[in-house]
Amino acid sequence: MVIADAQVRNSMPQQQSHSFDLAILLVTIVLCGGVMFVAFQPRDNSSAAAPPASPEIDTSDSNTLRRLPRTARVATELLQQPDIDRATLRSALIRMATFKQTEPETLLWELIAGLTADSSAALRRNLVRLVADFPDRSTSEQRGQLKQLTGSANSPATQQVAFAAWIGLDKNIGAAFEHARSNEQQLTEFLTALPMVESESVRRQASNSIRTLWQADSETSIRIQEQAVQTMVQLPGSATEKSSELIALLEARRLRSAAIQALTDLPSASWSARDLGKLAAGLIAWIAEHPADDRHSTSMAAAWELCEQLVPMLPEAKRERFQQRVDQLRVR
């Protein structure tokens, strides 16, 4: 019995040691498990900082764009620049074609065919310039392709670029003008395209040719005649001569709305002194023909603008009388 009690007492320290070791092990497991639990918790991204945004590209300056790495986006932006030099323009098209894994010539025709109303004026002009720089086929074949693109099945923007490029290839407006005359919609886009033609001498020739469209015996529609008037002021030529022609239309009571709008695109300094009285009379007559409520519409804004410019240019004796009549017409 004594021996048995001794054995029990001798075994107690070992049991206590085992129990202590077991307790340490459990605590360690719990702690490690907690660390692992924290370590493997899903990351809460709501408070994490957003990744830095890609830097914005300044598209307003072609010089800045030229210094940037020639990425596809930079090449696209360069094609939209209004003041881009020819070498950079060619390089941008080639780089863009490389990214698209196609030939520059093929891409050029695709870009022309894909133009829309939202396509910038700078892009349209640059595509006209590029046609002459990438003669991927004979001139006759290029002309045929461009002629096809002037068809009414294409967008007006595509038609305009095709007409301007066609005229550039021919170095005169003859064939394109004759082709456009057969269809009023095509003739409208032809006229719109003329300011995009690169050659100043060809544009000057066009300025003289399209004047036939608004002659008194012209058989073209009023819409075409008005478009021709608007186009004429954008082409090379004497501003004084243009102003005199427009004032003559006003005096003759022909195409007056288009003539008045076109006059606002020319400097008042181009108005000849001998035409000032005719212009004053023409403006008064035009405004007076409209009901009082219509005289302040947006369409009449150009007429009022011309009146304001004309007042200080008139001789003193006529100035006061003209101003009084203008003030009377302003009253609703």
Backbone torsions as a table, in degrees:
resi	resn	phi	psi	omega
1	MET	NA	-41.7	177.9
2	VAL	-65.1	-41.9	179.2
3	ILE	-62.5	-41.4	-179.2
4	ALA	-63.5	-41.9	179.2
5	ASP	-63.0	-37.0	179.7
6	ALA	-65.0	-41.0	179.5
7	GLN	-62.7	-39.6	179.4
8	VAL	-63.5	-44.4	-178.8
9	ARG	-65.1	-36.3	-179.9
10	ASN	-67.5	-28.5	-177.0
11	SER	-83.5	-17.7	-176.2
12	MET	-65.1	-43.9	178.3
13	PRO	-59.5	-38.9	179.3
14	GLN	-64.3	-41.0	179.5
15	GLN	-64.2	-41.4	179.7
16	GLN	-64.3	-38.3	179.6
17	SER	-65.4	-41.8	178.2
18	HIS	-64.1	-41.1	-179.8
19	SER	-64.2	-39.2	179.4
20	PHE	-65.3	-42.8	178.0
21	ASP	-62.6	-39.5	179.6
22	LEU	-64.5	-40.0	179.3
23	ALA	-64.2	-42.0	178.5
24	ILE	-60.8	-43.1	-179.4
25	LEU	-61.6	-42.7	-179.8
26	LEU	-64.7	-42.3	179.1
27	VAL	-62.7	-42.2	-179.8
28	THR	-61.9	-42.9	-179.5
29	ILE	-62.4	-43.9	-179.1
30	VAL	-62.2	-46.6	-179.4
31	LEU	-63.1	-45.6	179.9
32	CYS	-63.2	-39.7	178.7
33	GLY	-62.3	-38.6	178.5
34	GLY	-64.4	-42.6	179.1
35	VAL	-63.0	-43.6	179.5
36	MET	-64.3	-37.1	-179.6
37	PHE	-63.3	-43.7	179.0
38	VAL	-65.6	-41.6	-176.5
39	ALA	-63.3	-32.7	-174.9
40	PHE	-102.6	12.0	174.3
41	GLN	-65.4	141.9	176.1
42	PRO	-59.2	139.0	-179.2
43	ARG	-72.4	132.3	177.7
44	ASP	-86.8	105.6	-176.0
45	ASN	-82.7	-6.0	-175.6
46	SER	-64.7	-30.6	-178.6
47	SER	-101.4	-1.7	-178.8
48	ALA	-75.5	149.5	179.9
49	ALA	-69.1	137.7	178.9
50	ALA	-68.9	146.0	178.2
51	PRO	-61.5	146.1	-178.3
52	PRO	-60.3	135.5	179.4
53	ALA	-72.5	150.4	178.2
54	SER	-65.0	140.8	-175.9
55	PRO	-61.0	141.7	177.9
56	GLU	-71.2	146.8	178.1
57	ILE	-100.8	127.3	176.7
58	ASP	-78.5	105.8	-176.0
59	THR	-94.0	2.9	-176.1
60	SER	-83.6	-13.3	-174.3
61	ASP	-131.3	118.1	-178.8
62	SER	-66.9	-29.4	178.5
63	ASN	-64.2	-39.5	176.4
64	THR	-64.6	-43.9	-179.6
65	LEU	-61.9	-36.5	-178.5
66	ARG	-63.5	-29.3	-177.1
67	ARG	-84.1	-10.1	-178.4
68	LEU	-82.8	156.5	174.4
69	PRO	-56.4	141.1	-174.1
70	ARG	-79.5	73.1	175.1
71	THR	-82.1	172.7	178.9
72	ALA	-62.3	-38.1	-178.7
73	ARG	-68.1	-41.8	179.6
74	VAL	-63.2	-42.5	178.6
75	ALA	-60.6	-41.3	179.0
76	THR	-63.6	-42.3	-179.8
77	GLU	-66.9	-36.5	179.5
78	LEU	-62.4	-35.4	178.9
79	LEU	-65.4	-17.7	-177.3
80	GLN	-94.8	-2.1	-174.4
81	GLN	-79.4	133.1	-177.4
82	PRO	-76.8	-19.2	-173.8
83	ASP	-117.1	27.7	-174.2
84	ILE	-78.6	139.4	177.3
85	ASP	-78.8	161.5	-171.2
86	ARG	-63.8	-41.2	-177.4
87	ALA	-63.9	-43.4	179.0
88	THR	-67.1	-36.8	179.0
89	LEU	-63.1	-45.7	177.6
90	ARG	-61.4	-45.0	-178.9
91	SER	-61.2	-39.4	-179.9
92	ALA	-64.4	-41.1	178.7
93	LEU	-65.5	-42.9	179.5
94	ILE	-62.2	-44.0	179.9
95	ARG	-64.9	-41.8	178.6
96	MET	-62.7	-40.1	178.3
97	ALA	-65.1	-36.7	178.4
98	THR	-61.9	-44.6	179.2
99	PHE	-63.8	-34.2	-178.7
100	LYS	-88.7	-0.9	178.3
101	GLN	57.0	51.5	177.4
102	THR	-144.3	177.0	179.2
103	GLU	-86.0	145.9	179.7
104	PRO	-56.2	-40.9	-179.4
105	GLU	-62.1	-43.4	179.0
106	THR	-62.9	-44.4	179.8
107	LEU	-63.3	-38.6	-179.7
108	LEU	-59.1	-47.6	179.7
109	TRP	-65.4	-35.5	177.9
110	GLU	-65.2	-40.7	179.4
111	LEU	-64.3	-41.4	179.2
112	ILE	-64.6	-46.0	-178.3
113	ALA	-66.3	-24.6	-176.2
114	GLY	-94.6	6.4	-179.3
115	LEU	-64.3	146.0	178.4
116	THR	-130.5	-179.3	179.0
117	ALA	-63.0	-25.1	-179.2
118	ASP	-83.3	-9.3	-179.9
119	SER	-65.6	131.7	-174.4
120	SER	-67.3	155.8	177.4
121	ALA	-62.8	-35.5	179.9
122	ALA	-65.0	-42.4	178.7
123	LEU	-62.6	-42.1	-179.4
124	ARG	-61.5	-46.8	179.8
125	ARG	-63.1	-40.8	-178.6
126	ASN	-66.5	-35.0	177.7
127	LEU	-67.9	-36.0	175.4
128	VAL	-60.8	-44.4	-179.9
129	ARG	-63.1	-37.7	-175.2
130	LEU	-72.2	-27.5	-179.5
131	VAL	-57.3	-42.2	-179.8
132	ALA	-70.9	-22.4	-177.1
133	ASP	-87.3	-14.5	-178.2
134	PHE	-126.8	69.2	179.1
135	PRO	-74.9	80.4	-175.7
136	ASP	-78.3	-2.3	-179.8
137	ARG	-154.2	178.5	-179.4
138	SER	-66.2	160.4	180.0
139	THR	-59.3	-39.8	-179.6
140	SER	-65.3	-37.6	177.5
141	GLU	-68.5	-40.9	176.8
142	GLN	-62.7	-42.8	179.5
143	ARG	-60.7	-41.9	178.3
144	GLY	-62.1	-41.7	178.8
145	GLN	-64.1	-43.9	-179.6
146	LEU	-66.1	-40.0	178.2
147	LYS	-59.9	-40.0	178.3
148	GLN	-63.9	-38.3	-178.6
149	LEU	-72.6	-15.2	177.0
150	THR	-80.0	-6.3	-178.9
151	GLY	-63.1	151.8	-176.4
152	SER	-67.5	-10.0	176.5
153	ALA	-71.7	-17.3	179.5
154	ASN	-93.7	165.4	-180.0
155	SER	-68.1	154.0	176.4
156	PRO	-54.3	-38.0	180.0
157	ALA	-63.1	-43.2	177.6
158	THR	-63.7	-43.6	179.2
159	GLN	-59.8	-43.7	-178.8
160	GLN	-62.0	-47.1	179.7
161	VAL	-64.1	-40.1	179.8
162	ALA	-63.7	-42.9	178.1
163	PHE	-63.2	-46.3	-178.2
164	ALA	-63.6	-40.9	179.2
165	ALA	-68.7	-38.5	177.6
166	TRP	-61.0	-47.7	178.3
167	ILE	-61.5	-38.0	178.2
168	GLY	-63.1	-39.2	178.4
169	LEU	-66.1	-42.0	-176.7
170	ASP	-78.5	-21.9	-175.8
171	LYS	63.0	23.7	171.2
172	ASN	-164.9	164.1	-174.1
173	ILE	-93.8	-4.5	-170.2
174	GLY	-46.7	-63.6	-174.1
175	ALA	-65.4	-42.3	-178.8
176	ALA	-67.0	-39.5	178.9
177	PHE	-63.5	-45.7	180.0
178	GLU	-62.7	-41.0	178.5
179	HIS	-64.7	-41.8	-176.2
180	ALA	-68.2	-29.0	-176.3
181	ARG	-62.1	-21.0	-175.4
182	SER	-75.7	-10.4	-174.8
183	ASN	-146.2	123.6	-175.0
184	GLU	-62.1	-39.3	179.7
185	GLN	-65.5	-41.0	177.4
186	GLN	-66.3	-37.0	179.8
187	LEU	-65.7	-36.0	176.2
188	THR	-61.0	-46.0	-178.9
189	GLU	-71.4	-31.9	175.2
190	PHE	-60.2	-47.5	179.9
191	LEU	-63.6	-40.6	178.7
192	THR	-65.2	-29.3	-176.4
193	ALA	-77.6	-23.7	-171.0
194	LEU	-55.9	-41.5	179.0
195	PRO	-64.4	-15.4	179.4
196	MET	-84.1	-11.4	179.5
197	VAL	-65.2	132.0	-174.4
198	GLU	-69.4	-45.6	-173.4
199	SER	-69.2	122.3	179.5
200	GLU	-66.2	-37.8	-179.2
201	SER	-64.7	-37.2	178.0
202	VAL	-69.6	-39.6	177.8
203	ARG	-65.4	-35.3	177.5
204	ARG	-66.3	-40.5	176.3
205	GLN	-61.1	-41.5	-179.8
206	ALA	-63.9	-38.3	-180.0
207	SER	-59.1	-39.1	178.8
208	ASN	-72.3	-37.6	-175.2
209	SER	-70.7	-40.5	-173.2
210	ILE	-75.5	-11.1	177.0
211	ARG	-62.8	-24.2	179.3
212	THR	-66.4	-19.4	-176.2
213	LEU	-71.7	-22.9	-179.1
214	TRP	-115.8	19.4	173.6
215	GLN	-64.2	157.1	-175.3
216	ALA	-58.2	-31.1	-178.4
217	ASP	-95.7	12.9	-178.6
218	SER	-67.2	139.7	179.2
219	GLU	-96.3	1.2	179.5
220	THR	-74.9	158.7	-177.3
221	SER	-68.7	160.9	177.9
222	ILE	-59.4	-38.0	-179.9
223	ARG	-59.4	-45.6	179.8
224	ILE	-67.5	-40.9	179.1
225	GLN	-61.5	-41.9	179.4
226	GLU	-66.4	-39.0	177.4
227	GLN	-64.7	-38.8	178.9
228	ALA	-63.7	-39.2	177.2
229	VAL	-62.7	-45.8	-180.0
230	GLN	-63.9	-37.5	-179.6
231	THR	-69.5	-39.1	-176.7
232	MET	-54.9	-39.9	-176.5
233	VAL	-72.0	-15.1	179.4
234	GLN	-91.9	-3.6	-176.9
235	LEU	-102.6	160.6	-179.2
236	PRO	-60.5	152.4	179.1
237	GLY	147.0	167.7	-179.1
238	SER	-67.1	123.6	178.1
239	ALA	-64.4	-34.4	179.4
240	THR	-65.7	-42.6	178.4
241	GLU	-65.0	-40.7	178.5
242	LYS	-62.9	-44.9	179.8
243	SER	-60.1	-42.4	179.7
244	SER	-62.6	-40.5	178.6
245	GLU	-63.7	-42.1	-178.3
246	LEU	-68.7	-39.9	177.6
247	ILE	-66.6	-34.0	176.4
248	ALA	-63.9	-39.0	176.3
249	LEU	-63.2	-41.2	179.7
250	LEU	-63.4	-42.9	-180.0
251	GLU	-65.3	-36.1	-179.4
252	ALA	-82.5	0.6	-179.2
253	ARG	58.5	40.6	177.4
254	ARG	-122.3	135.3	175.5
255	LEU	49.2	39.8	-171.9
256	ARG	-65.2	-38.5	179.7
257	SER	-61.7	-46.1	179.4
258	ALA	-66.7	-40.1	-179.4
259	ALA	-64.5	-42.4	179.2
260	ILE	-64.3	-44.3	179.0
261	GLN	-62.9	-41.7	-179.6
262	ALA	-65.6	-35.1	179.1
263	LEU	-63.0	-30.9	178.8
264	THR	-69.5	-16.8	178.3
265	ASP	-87.9	-4.6	179.0
266	LEU	-110.7	147.8	179.4
267	PRO	-67.6	142.5	179.5
268	SER	-62.7	-22.7	177.4
269	ALA	-64.4	-16.7	-179.9
270	SER	-83.6	-5.3	180.0
271	TRP	-78.4	120.8	179.7
272	SER	-69.2	145.0	-179.4
273	ALA	-58.5	-35.0	-178.2
274	ARG	-72.9	-14.3	-179.1
275	ASP	-97.0	-8.5	-173.5
276	LEU	-63.0	-42.0	178.9
277	GLY	-64.3	-40.0	177.9
278	LYS	-64.3	-40.5	179.9
279	LEU	-65.5	-41.7	179.3
280	ALA	-61.9	-46.3	-179.3
281	ALA	-65.3	-40.7	-179.3
282	GLY	-65.1	-40.2	179.8
283	LEU	-67.7	-44.2	179.6
284	ILE	-60.7	-43.9	-179.5
285	ALA	-63.7	-42.3	-178.7
286	TRP	-64.3	-46.1	-178.0
287	ILE	-68.1	-41.7	-176.6
288	ALA	-64.3	-26.5	-179.0
289	GLU	-72.7	-14.8	-178.5
290	HIS	-94.6	141.7	175.6
291	PRO	-57.1	152.7	-175.7
292	ALA	-54.0	-40.9	-178.0
293	ASP	-67.6	-26.0	-178.2
294	ASP	-85.7	-14.9	-174.5
295	ARG	-68.9	-16.0	-178.7
296	HIS	-109.1	16.8	177.1
297	SER	-76.0	165.8	-179.6
298	THR	-59.8	-36.4	-177.1
299	SER	-66.4	-18.5	-179.3
300	MET	-95.9	-1.9	-175.1
301	ALA	-60.0	-38.9	-178.2
302	ALA	-63.4	-38.6	-179.7
303	ALA	-64.7	-44.1	178.0
304	TRP	-64.7	-37.7	178.9
305	GLU	-61.6	-43.3	178.6
306	LEU	-65.0	-37.5	177.5
307	CYS	-60.0	-44.0	-179.6
308	GLU	-62.3	-39.9	-179.9
309	GLN	-71.7	-31.3	-173.9
310	LEU	-76.9	-35.0	-174.2
311	VAL	-48.3	-55.4	-176.5
312	PRO	-71.0	-11.1	-178.0
313	MET	-89.2	-16.1	-177.2
314	LEU	-76.9	150.9	172.5
315	PRO	-58.1	149.9	-173.1
316	GLU	-54.3	-40.6	-177.4
317	ALA	-62.3	-36.9	-178.7
318	LYS	-87.8	-23.7	-174.2
319	ARG	-61.5	-48.0	-176.5
320	GLU	-65.1	-41.7	-179.7
321	ARG	-64.2	-42.4	179.2
322	PHE	-65.2	-42.7	-179.2
323	GLN	-63.3	-40.8	178.5
324	GLN	-61.9	-41.5	-178.9
325	ARG	-68.5	-39.3	177.7
326	VAL	-61.9	-43.9	179.8
327	ASP	-62.5	-37.7	178.1
328	GLN	-64.4	-40.0	-178.8
329	LEU	-72.2	-23.5	179.5
330	ARG	-71.0	-26.3	-177.2
331	VAL	-67.7	130.8	-179.8
332	ARG	-72.7	NA	NA
